[in-house]
Amino acid sequence: MNSIITFVFFFFQTASSLKQQKYRGCKRYHLSLSTSFSEFLDFLFNQSAGKVSTEQWIILNELWRKDGLSQLELATATMRDQPSTSRIINTLTKRGLVYRAQDSLDKRKNLIFLTDKGKELQEALIGVVKQTIAESVKGIAPKDLDTCMEVLRLIRANTRSNR
């Protein structure tokens, strides 16, 4: 979902910069929507037992999918630069949610692992994300959401097929 959001932002930013009349204002709307969604998610995270930021959630979510990733792998998977990823990992380490361990095959590389405390947050935080998504799409017909996703898939497919 995060990659689709990034794509939509890039698409509308590019279209707006080319002064495409039908896309005017989309960049601003997308930024507003992205900020609003992140603020809502942060609010709900802070009400939960986990009290993590959206940025921290994104890293934790990747580690729940595959524990023991390198910082570079986490940065790539979450579409962040390495310094930002490092700061988030440092915060998660201080909170006792993750730890670094040297890679046994490549001593220059540290792998990031979830602690038991970090693993315990998974169910509660995923519940918060599901609640946020449900609140975000409230009042939107399922067929309209399906249409939106299909249009985004088609745009992505069109841009991938031209490489």
Backbone as ProteinMPNN parsed JSONL, in Angstrom:
{"seq_chain_A": "MNSIITFVFFFFQTASSLKQQKYRGCKRYHLSLSTSFSEFLDFLFNQSAGKVSTEQWIILNELWRKDGLSQLELATATMRDQPSTSRIINTLTKRGLVYRAQDSLDKRKNLIFLTDKGKELQEALIGVVKQTIAESVKGIAPKDLDTCMEVLRLIRANTRSNR", "coords_chain_A": {"N_chain_A": [[0.832, -1.19, 0.0], [1.976, 1.224, 0.764], [3.796, 1.687, -1.328], [2.083, 2.198, -3.436], [0.883, 4.564, -2.586], [3.119, 6.238, -2.621], [3.672, 6.152, -5.363], [1.33, 7.356, -6.418], [1.622, 9.925, -5.356], [4.006, 10.741, -6.706], [3.138, 10.555, -9.383], [1.017, 12.495, -9.517], [2.435, 14.733, -8.717], [4.272, 15.014, -10.804], [2.506, 15.288, -12.997], [1.225, 17.661, -12.217], [3.372, 19.441, -12.284], [3.794, 19.584, -14.963], [1.749, 21.086, -15.695], [-0.715, 19.965, -16.336], [-3.985, 20.336, -16.914], [-6.234, 18.822, -15.881], [-5.139, 17.602, -13.664], [-4.422, 19.515, -11.869], [-3.88, 20.73, -8.628], [-3.901, 18.221, -7.5], [-1.507, 17.337, -6.385], [-1.26, 18.889, -4.05], [-3.578, 18.046, -2.763], [-3.01, 15.326, -2.436], [-0.761, 15.481, -0.72], [-1.98, 16.638, 1.51], [-3.838, 14.63, 2.164], [-2.1, 12.484, 2.722], [-0.688, 13.515, 4.931], [-2.814, 13.895, 6.711], [-3.719, 11.234, 7.056], [-1.422, 10.056, 8.214], [-1.209, 11.575, 10.575], [-3.603, 10.845, 11.834], [-3.178, 8.097, 12.172], [-0.888, 8.2, 13.818], [-2.061, 9.41, 16.082], [-3.866, 7.377, 16.896], [-2.008, 5.316, 17.346], [-0.65, 6.39, 19.538], [-2.615, 6.245, 21.43], [-2.728, 3.6, 21.879], [-1.271, 0.627, 23.406], [1.278, 0.366, 22.396], [2.392, 2.856, 21.581], [3.898, 4.002, 19.342], [5.464, 5.742, 16.594], [4.295, 6.523, 13.259], [6.405, 6.183, 11.481], [8.078, 4.46, 12.939], [6.389, 2.261, 13.143], [6.334, 1.396, 10.456], [8.914, 0.358, 10.072], [8.911, -1.664, 12.061], [6.843, -3.25, 11.047], [7.98, -4.277, 8.7], [9.966, -5.865, 9.857], [8.384, -7.701, 11.231], [7.442, -9.099, 9.126], [9.792, -10.176, 8.048], [12.219, -11.005, 10.029], [15.46, -9.909, 11.098], [16.699, -8.342, 9.114], [19.035, -6.338, 7.225], [20.188, -2.949, 7.762], [20.279, -1.585, 5.336], [18.588, -3.208, 3.763], [16.186, -2.793, 5.135], [15.878, -0.029, 4.738], [15.589, 0.071, 1.951], [13.278, -1.553, 1.577], [11.365, -0.01, 2.867], [11.412, 2.338, 1.537], [13.066, 4.491, 2.33], [15.79, 6.727, 3.175], [19.114, 5.722, 4.2], [20.228, 7.129, 6.499], [17.871, 8.152, 7.778], [16.532, 5.771, 8.308], [18.368, 4.624, 10.052], [18.193, 6.381, 12.258], [15.562, 5.865, 13.091], [15.781, 3.164, 13.771], [17.628, 3.395, 15.87], [16.028, 4.715, 17.774], [14.039, 2.763, 18.171], [15.656, 0.788, 19.249], [16.518, 1.967, 21.662], [14.076, 1.952, 22.949], [13.781, -0.673, 23.424], [12.677, -2.403, 21.556], [13.843, -3.461, 19.293], [16.99, -4.983, 18.32], [20.479, -4.795, 17.423], [22.579, -7.036, 15.661], [25.661, -8.52, 14.79], [26.259, -9.609, 11.482], [26.868, -12.949, 10.766], [28.042, -13.865, 8.44], [29.025, -11.635, 7.136], [30.951, -9.505, 8.576], [30.952, -6.745, 8.541], [28.403, -5.919, 8.453], [25.391, -5.153, 10.169], [22.59, -6.828, 11.485], [19.106, -6.388, 11.983], [16.978, -7.191, 14.587], [13.865, -8.189, 16.053], [12.955, -7.693, 19.442], [11.553, -9.613, 22.179], [9.675, -7.933, 23.295], [9.166, -6.218, 21.13], [8.039, -8.042, 19.336], [5.714, -8.667, 20.686], [4.102, -6.454, 20.324], [2.959, -6.625, 17.83], [0.293, -7.737, 17.241], [-1.469, -5.896, 18.532], [-0.774, -3.43, 17.314], [-1.247, -3.924, 14.613], [-3.959, -4.207, 14.749], [-4.639, -1.551, 15.304], [-3.892, -0.331, 12.9], [-5.647, -1.597, 11.127], [-8.038, -0.589, 12.142], [-7.673, 2.13, 11.591], [-7.602, 2.118, 8.784], [-10.192, 1.174, 8.281], [-11.72, 3.303, 9.362], [-10.853, 5.304, 7.653], [-11.892, 4.652, 5.147], [-14.544, 4.683, 5.537], [-17.894, 5.014, 4.558], [-17.339, 4.92, 1.884], [-18.127, 3.253, -0.996], [-17.554, -0.23, -1.495], [-17.183, -1.014, -4.2], [-16.288, 1.357, -5.329], [-13.83, 1.691, -4.066], [-12.56, -0.569, -5.093], [-12.489, 0.154, -7.793], [-10.804, 2.393, -7.661], [-8.38, 1.184, -6.797], [-7.942, -0.517, -8.971], [-7.564, 1.304, -11.083], [-5.186, 2.526, -10.208], [-3.49, 0.28, -10.285], [-3.51, -0.212, -13.05], [-2.279, 2.138, -14.032], [0.239, 1.791, -12.892], [0.988, -0.622, -14.178], [1.018, 0.238, -16.853], [3.161, 2.037, -16.807], [5.249, 0.367, -16.14], [5.359, -1.4, -18.271], [6.481, 0.027, -20.286], [9.193, 0.048, -20.108]], "CA_chain_A": [[0.0, 0.0, 0.0], [2.86, 2.384, 0.845], [4.368, 1.951, -2.641], [1.028, 2.802, -4.26], [0.753, 5.948, -2.125], [4.284, 6.951, -3.149], [3.476, 6.288, -6.801], [0.286, 8.353, -6.654], [2.237, 11.228, -5.093], [4.921, 11.056, -7.794], [2.341, 10.755, -10.592], [0.329, 13.772, -9.472], [3.45, 15.789, -8.657], [4.779, 15.158, -12.165], [1.424, 15.841, -13.827], [1.021, 19.06, -11.817], [4.496, 20.258, -12.731], [3.636, 19.759, -16.403], [0.586, 21.952, -15.821], [-1.83, 19.223, -16.905], [-5.155, 20.98, -16.332], [-7.111, 17.948, -15.11], [-4.465, 17.139, -12.452], [-4.083, 20.648, -11.011], [-4.342, 20.616, -7.256], [-3.795, 16.842, -7.004], [-0.318, 17.224, -5.529], [-1.62, 19.474, -2.758], [-4.576, 17.165, -2.157], [-2.324, 14.112, -1.998], [0.033, 15.809, 0.471], [-2.921, 16.837, 2.603], [-4.365, 13.305, 2.505], [-1.016, 11.713, 3.331], [-0.45, 14.092, 6.254], [-3.986, 13.61, 7.533], [-3.712, 9.805, 7.383], [-0.317, 9.824, 9.151], [-1.566, 12.166, 11.871], [-4.655, 10.009, 12.419], [-2.529, 6.859, 12.594], [-0.069, 8.55, 14.992], [-2.977, 9.629, 17.201], [-4.344, 6.079, 17.37], [-0.86, 4.594, 17.916], [-0.359, 6.954, 20.86], [-3.662, 5.798, 22.34], [-2.561, 2.162, 22.081], [-0.212, 0.224, 24.336], [2.585, 0.454, 21.749], [2.856, 4.241, 21.522], [4.949, 4.166, 18.349], [5.145, 6.665, 15.507], [4.048, 5.868, 11.979], [7.718, 5.804, 10.949], [8.528, 3.282, 13.684], [5.497, 1.172, 12.738], [6.725, 0.912, 9.135], [10.098, -0.493, 10.279], [8.465, -2.851, 12.798], [6.04, -4.075, 10.142], [8.916, -5.019, 7.836], [10.63, -6.889, 10.675], [7.4, -8.748, 11.502], [7.383, -9.913, 7.9], [11.058, -10.911, 7.948], [13.131, -10.559, 11.078], [16.879, -10.075, 10.795], [17.099, -7.62, 7.908], [20.076, -5.33, 7.404], [19.686, -1.572, 7.698], [20.073, -1.278, 3.919], [17.38, -3.91, 3.331], [15.048, -2.081, 5.727], [15.749, 1.256, 4.048], [15.062, -0.206, 0.614], [11.913, -2.078, 1.688], [10.463, 1.032, 3.352], [11.63, 3.505, 0.679], [13.666, 5.571, 3.119], [17.243, 6.755, 3.062], [19.748, 5.004, 5.308], [20.311, 7.902, 7.749], [16.552, 8.175, 8.428], [16.304, 4.418, 8.806], [19.247, 4.449, 11.208], [17.611, 7.123, 13.396], [14.38, 5.141, 13.561], [16.276, 1.947, 14.432], [18.199, 3.824, 17.154], [14.911, 4.967, 18.684], [13.433, 1.47, 18.5], [16.618, 0.088, 20.107], [16.421, 2.587, 22.987], [12.796, 1.545, 23.539], [13.827, -2.111, 23.676], [11.818, -3.117, 20.607], [14.726, -4.152, 18.349], [18.418, -4.953, 18.65], [21.395, -5.033, 16.306], [23.524, -8.148, 15.834], [26.584, -8.604, 13.665], [26.01, -10.686, 10.529], [27.924, -13.958, 10.891], [28.688, -14.034, 7.14], [29.653, -10.374, 6.74], [31.178, -8.811, 9.856], [30.744, -5.303, 8.377], [26.965, -5.666, 8.392], [24.544, -5.452, 11.327], [21.217, -7.231, 11.191], [18.16, -5.844, 12.96], [16.051, -8.22, 15.05], [12.853, -7.807, 17.036], [13.02, -8.266, 20.784], [10.249, -10.167, 22.569], [8.784, -6.78, 23.482], [8.786, -5.785, 19.784], [7.142, -9.061, 18.772], [4.438, -8.607, 21.407], [3.311, -5.314, 19.844], [2.422, -6.868, 16.494], [-1.166, -7.895, 17.176], [-2.142, -4.65, 18.93], [-0.548, -2.366, 16.333], [-1.958, -4.27, 13.383], [-5.347, -3.851, 15.04], [-4.756, -0.095, 15.165], [-3.824, -0.02, 11.468], [-6.928, -2.031, 10.539], [-9.04, 0.392, 12.588], [-7.413, 3.365, 10.845], [-8.047, 1.91, 7.405], [-11.664, 1.105, 8.308], [-12.22, 4.67, 9.556], [-10.487, 6.106, 6.484], [-12.718, 4.331, 3.977], [-15.947, 4.694, 5.964], [-18.772, 5.754, 3.663], [-16.949, 4.722, 0.485], [-18.631, 1.958, -1.463], [-16.486, -1.173, -1.861], [-16.911, -0.994, -5.648], [-15.501, 2.555, -5.602], [-12.462, 1.377, -3.641], [-12.027, -1.512, -6.086], [-12.207, 0.936, -8.997], [-9.615, 3.199, -7.361], [-7.207, 0.306, -6.805], [-7.735, -1.009, -10.33], [-6.981, 2.408, -11.851], [-3.787, 2.657, -9.79], [-2.77, -0.885, -10.829], [-3.345, 0.0, -14.49], [-1.257, 3.172, -14.218], [1.529, 1.16, -12.588], [1.285, -1.574, -15.238], [1.364, 1.001, -18.05], [4.493, 2.613, -16.678], [6.222, -0.735, -16.089], [5.448, -2.064, -19.582], [7.22, 0.899, -21.202], [10.642, 0.04, -19.809]], "C_chain_A": [[0.88, 1.259, 0.0], [3.447, 2.716, -0.528], [3.336, 2.58, -3.57], [0.852, 4.267, -3.882], [1.906, 6.785, -2.671], [4.134, 7.185, -4.643], [2.456, 7.375, -7.123], [0.853, 9.757, -6.439], [3.122, 11.645, -6.262], [4.157, 11.366, -9.082], [1.701, 12.142, -10.604], [1.3, 14.939, -9.396], [3.977, 16.064, -10.065], [3.726, 15.792, -13.071], [1.188, 17.309, -13.501], [2.141, 19.946, -12.344], [4.44, 20.483, -14.242], [2.412, 20.606, -16.739], [-0.559, 21.262, -16.574], [-3.093, 19.71, -16.201], [-5.961, 20.039, -15.435], [-6.458, 17.447, -13.816], [-4.071, 18.273, -11.516], [-4.655, 20.458, -9.622], [-4.199, 19.218, -6.671], [-2.61, 16.677, -6.07], [-0.641, 17.738, -4.125], [-2.609, 18.575, -2.019], [-3.914, 15.89, -1.634], [-1.499, 14.369, -0.745], [-0.861, 15.976, 1.691], [-3.475, 15.498, 3.089], [-3.316, 12.471, 3.226], [-0.737, 12.199, 4.752], [-1.595, 13.751, 7.198], [-4.011, 12.151, 7.977], [-2.622, 9.503, 8.41], [-0.625, 10.381, 10.537], [-2.631, 11.345, 12.586], [-4.057, 8.707, 12.95], [-1.655, 7.109, 13.827], [-0.934, 8.737, 16.236], [-3.435, 8.289, 17.771], [-3.205, 5.235, 17.954], [-0.565, 5.097, 19.331], [-1.421, 6.599, 21.893], [-3.504, 4.313, 22.694], [-1.428, 1.889, 23.063], [1.179, 0.437, 23.743], [3.211, 1.83, 21.75], [4.066, 4.404, 20.595], [4.509, 5.217, 17.334], [4.858, 5.86, 14.243], [5.356, 5.377, 11.378], [8.247, 4.545, 11.634], [7.696, 2.06, 13.298], [5.961, 0.558, 11.421], [7.946, -0.013, 9.242], [9.696, -1.785, 10.997], [7.691, -3.801, 11.879], [6.922, -4.889, 9.208], [9.595, -6.144, 8.616], [9.655, -7.999, 11.075], [7.266, -9.662, 10.292], [8.62, -10.783, 7.764], [12.045, -10.318, 8.945], [14.57, -10.764, 10.621], [17.318, -9.448, 9.494], [18.247, -6.67, 8.233], [19.441, -3.946, 7.338], [19.407, -1.182, 6.251], [18.807, -1.959, 3.396], [16.121, -3.232, 3.881], [14.811, -0.752, 5.018], [15.12, 1.068, 2.667], [13.594, -0.636, 0.673], [10.913, -1.005, 2.092], [10.591, 2.34, 2.576], [12.106, 4.72, 1.461], [15.169, 5.585, 2.874], [17.838, 6.098, 4.304], [19.888, 5.838, 6.584], [18.975, 7.966, 8.501], [16.238, 6.824, 9.05], [17.127, 4.172, 10.065], [18.691, 5.16, 12.443], [16.394, 6.394, 13.971], [14.804, 3.878, 14.317], [16.883, 2.295, 15.789], [17.1, 4.056, 18.19], [14.264, 3.657, 19.124], [14.339, 0.649, 19.421], [16.547, 0.637, 21.533], [15.14, 2.182, 23.704], [12.733, 0.044, 23.807], [12.962, -2.939, 22.744], [12.61, -3.896, 19.563], [16.149, -4.141, 18.91], [19.228, -5.25, 17.398], [22.303, -6.216, 16.669], [24.388, -8.241, 14.583], [26.234, -9.81, 12.794], [27.166, -11.678, 10.595], [28.675, -14.172, 9.575], [29.448, -12.798, 6.681], [29.777, -9.497, 7.98], [30.965, -7.3, 9.762], [29.276, -4.922, 8.509], [26.296, -6.04, 9.712], [23.155, -5.832, 10.838], [20.327, -6.728, 12.317], [17.128, -6.934, 13.284], [15.063, -7.621, 16.041], [13.182, -8.439, 18.379], [11.654, -8.903, 21.075], [9.228, -9.051, 22.724], [8.285, -6.262, 22.126], [7.827, -6.752, 19.121], [5.758, -8.983, 19.405], [3.528, -7.48, 20.915], [2.556, -5.597, 18.55], [0.903, -6.906, 16.448], [-1.896, -6.586, 17.488], [-1.986, -3.572, 17.855], [-1.213, -2.674, 15.0], [-3.446, -3.984, 13.558], [-5.595, -2.363, 14.873], [-4.766, 0.288, 13.685], [-5.133, -0.422, 10.785], [-8.045, -1.058, 10.91], [-8.899, 1.692, 11.791], [-7.901, 3.243, 9.409], [-9.572, 1.886, 7.341], [-12.278, 2.497, 8.459], [-11.984, 5.515, 8.313], [-11.404, 5.868, 5.295], [-14.206, 4.269, 4.314], [-16.769, 5.556, 5.001], [-18.406, 5.636, 2.195], [-17.385, 3.321, 0.076], [-17.469, 1.042, -1.856], [-16.169, -1.166, -3.347], [-16.095, 0.243, -6.034], [-14.039, 2.354, -5.188], [-11.798, 0.422, -4.627], [-11.645, -0.78, -7.364], [-10.936, 1.763, -8.809], [-8.342, 2.341, -7.442], [-6.91, -0.209, -8.212], [-7.111, 0.07, -11.21], [-5.503, 2.569, -11.49], [-2.938, 1.488, -10.306], [-2.506, -0.705, -12.327], [-2.283, 1.051, -14.782], [0.122, 2.573, -13.966], [1.928, 0.195, -13.696], [1.699, -0.85, -16.516], [2.776, 1.557, -17.967], [5.571, 1.536, -16.631], [6.408, -1.364, -17.465], [6.254, -1.232, -20.589], [8.711, 0.938, -20.927], [11.391, -0.811, -20.78]], "O_chain_A": [[0.57, 2.238, -0.679], [3.586, 3.891, -0.868], [3.687, 3.411, -4.408], [0.692, 5.12, -4.756], [1.698, 7.909, -3.13], [4.429, 8.271, -5.142], [2.687, 8.214, -7.993], [0.601, 10.665, -7.232], [3.01, 12.766, -6.757], [4.484, 12.319, -9.789], [1.826, 12.878, -11.582], [1.032, 16.01, -9.94], [4.11, 17.22, -10.466], [4.022, 16.721, -13.822], [0.973, 18.117, -14.405], [1.897, 21.064, -12.796], [4.981, 21.47, -14.741], [2.083, 20.815, -17.906], [-1.277, 21.896, -17.348], [-3.24, 19.506, -14.996], [-6.335, 20.427, -14.328], [-7.156, 16.918, -12.95], [-3.453, 18.031, -10.479], [-5.811, 20.06, -9.474], [-4.359, 19.041, -5.463], [-2.696, 15.959, -5.074], [-0.325, 17.085, -3.131], [-2.495, 18.368, -0.811], [-4.215, 15.43, -0.532], [-1.529, 13.571, 0.191], [-0.529, 15.506, 2.78], [-3.569, 15.265, 4.294], [-3.615, 11.825, 4.231], [-0.569, 11.393, 5.668], [-1.371, 13.364, 8.345], [-4.291, 11.86, 9.14], [-2.866, 8.775, 9.372], [-0.338, 9.742, 11.549], [-2.571, 11.169, 13.803], [-4.392, 8.269, 14.05], [-1.677, 6.322, 14.773], [-0.577, 8.274, 17.319], [-3.4, 8.084, 18.985], [-3.403, 4.522, 18.938], [-0.262, 4.301, 20.221], [-1.16, 6.646, 23.095], [-4.071, 3.833, 23.676], [-0.721, 2.802, 23.49], [2.145, 0.661, 24.474], [4.425, 1.964, 21.901], [5.121, 4.881, 21.013], [3.325, 5.539, 17.231], [5.147, 4.665, 14.175], [5.413, 4.278, 10.827], [8.802, 3.665, 10.976], [8.228, 0.961, 13.146], [5.979, -0.665, 11.281], [8.0, -1.048, 8.577], [10.097, -2.874, 10.587], [7.874, -5.016, 11.939], [6.645, -6.061, 8.953], [9.777, -7.244, 8.095], [10.078, -9.143, 11.241], [7.007, -10.858, 10.43], [8.534, -11.961, 7.416], [12.624, -9.256, 8.714], [14.863, -11.679, 9.851], [18.218, -9.964, 8.831], [18.409, -6.249, 9.379], [18.297, -3.796, 6.91], [18.407, -0.521, 5.97], [18.036, -1.343, 2.66], [15.116, -3.113, 3.181], [13.669, -0.394, 4.73], [14.228, 1.82, 2.272], [12.766, -0.14, -0.091], [9.745, -1.07, 1.71], [9.952, 3.334, 2.919], [11.611, 5.832, 1.275], [15.749, 4.596, 2.426], [17.165, 5.938, 5.323], [19.682, 5.299, 7.671], [18.95, 7.848, 9.726], [15.743, 6.742, 10.174], [16.639, 3.581, 11.029], [18.715, 4.61, 13.544], [16.223, 6.319, 15.188], [14.254, 3.564, 15.373], [16.676, 1.567, 16.76], [17.227, 3.643, 19.342], [13.977, 3.465, 20.305], [13.852, -0.096, 20.272], [16.519, -0.128, 22.497], [15.119, 2.079, 24.93], [11.748, -0.453, 24.354], [12.556, -4.048, 23.09], [12.114, -4.877, 19.009], [16.465, -3.399, 19.839], [18.742, -5.864, 16.448], [22.73, -6.371, 17.813], [23.907, -8.063, 13.464], [25.95, -10.894, 13.303], [28.326, -11.281, 10.489], [29.824, -14.614, 9.589], [30.409, -12.905, 5.919], [28.823, -8.83, 8.38], [30.813, -6.636, 10.788], [28.944, -3.746, 8.658], [26.58, -7.084, 10.299], [22.62, -5.236, 9.904], [20.753, -6.654, 13.469], [16.501, -7.511, 12.396], [15.378, -6.679, 16.768], [13.632, -9.583, 18.443], [10.714, -8.744, 20.296], [8.067, -9.196, 22.339], [7.113, -5.909, 21.991], [6.903, -6.335, 18.422], [4.749, -9.208, 18.735], [2.31, -7.554, 21.077], [1.612, -4.881, 18.214], [0.294, -6.164, 15.677], [-2.835, -6.215, 16.784], [-2.948, -2.88, 17.523], [-1.695, -1.763, 14.328], [-4.114, -3.564, 12.613], [-6.638, -1.956, 14.36], [-5.556, 1.134, 13.266], [-5.664, 0.325, 9.963], [-8.9, -0.744, 10.082], [-9.896, 2.279, 11.37], [-8.537, 4.156, 8.881], [-10.172, 2.499, 6.458], [-13.241, 2.832, 7.769], [-12.818, 6.349, 7.958], [-11.664, 6.788, 4.519], [-15.024, 3.859, 3.49], [-16.387, 6.68, 4.675], [-19.094, 6.197, 1.342], [-17.046, 2.334, 0.729], [-16.509, 1.492, -2.481], [-15.006, -1.297, -3.726], [-15.294, 0.185, -6.967], [-13.126, 2.798, -5.883], [-10.623, 0.579, -4.958], [-10.601, -1.058, -7.954], [-10.092, 1.822, -9.702], [-7.359, 2.728, -8.075], [-5.746, -0.324, -8.597], [-6.216, -0.226, -12.002], [-4.664, 2.731, -12.375], [-1.795, 1.687, -10.717], [-1.416, -1.008, -12.812], [-1.47, 0.871, -15.689], [1.06, 2.813, -14.727], [3.085, 0.188, -14.116], [2.634, -1.279, -17.193], [3.507, 1.547, -18.958], [6.703, 1.784, -17.048], [7.506, -1.815, -17.792], [6.661, -1.746, -21.631], [9.416, 1.788, -21.47], [12.612, -0.932, -20.681]]}, "name": "protein", "num_of_chains": 1, "seq": "MNSIITFVFFFFQTASSLKQQKYRGCKRYHLSLSTSFSEFLDFLFNQSAGKVSTEQWIILNELWRKDGLSQLELATATMRDQPSTSRIINTLTKRGLVYRAQDSLDKRKNLIFLTDKGKELQEALIGVVKQTIAESVKGIAPKDLDTCMEVLRLIRANTRSNR"}
